[in-house]
């Protein structure tokens, strides 16, 4: 999902002209998230005006439908779509600064939160399995919570997620969506849990309950991206 981009555009005369990266990057991130054609990405790289409206179009026509078809819980889908709809309205009115668009791109790029349905489904399978006792089921859920904390802090990459679910999920090459494999074994679930734990330990994620839904975590990520950064006072 991570996609690079040139910082300059060349005119026909060979001169270089600086172009704001934030609007085009956001559109590229959204397009990349749903794995659309590279032609659309090339077009986005040329967009320098009406960036908010173009980003709003990408959110409404590409990202929202992708979320609606995801395996997230219905309540989370509803809440995330509502937040994205509000965000697209702000973009349409050109109310976001380039810095805000840039931070949104950074958080949506390589986003794992929108793929969280696969984690929830695996957690549910572990809880339904007779091969897990009650303590093991509680430990499995606790590792899922730790992972969600890592995702909320922007530490959990799609590469990490794809490695952890390697034996229990597949990735659609066109949409990029992760889906749980058929007939996942208890050993596959335990290996997934071990990999989650290793990744959380790497990021020093505490072992404590997380009393937030996936959609609440997503909303917090958006809020953080939209928060204007103030320069430190100079004495």
Number of C-alpha atoms within 10 A of each C-alpha: 18 13 13 9 12 8 12 15 14 10 9 7 6 8 9 12 11 9 16 18 19 21 29 28 26 30 27 28 26 22 23 22 23 19 17 16 11 12 8 13 20 13 12 20 21 12 17 14 11 13 23 25 18 21 26 25 17 19 24 17 11 17 21 21 13 18 20 15 10 19 21 23 15 11 12 20 21 15 16 23 21 13 17 20 16 13 19 22 18 15 22 18 12 17 12 17 15 18 18 21 24 21 21 22 22 18 22 23 21 20 23 24 23 23 19 21 22 23 25 17 16 24 20 14 17 24 18 11 13 10 13 17 12 11 8 14 18 15 14 24 20 19 26 22 24 24 25 25 22 21 23 21 15 17 19 21 16 18 11 15 22 16 14 20 25 17 17 22 21 17 15 11 10 10 13 17 22 22 19 19 16 9 8 15 16 15 12 17 21 15 17 23 23 15 19 22 20 14 21 24 15 10 14 11 19 14 15 11 12 12 9 12 14 24 22 15 19 24 17 14 19 19 12 15 20 18 11 12 10 6 6 6 5 4 3
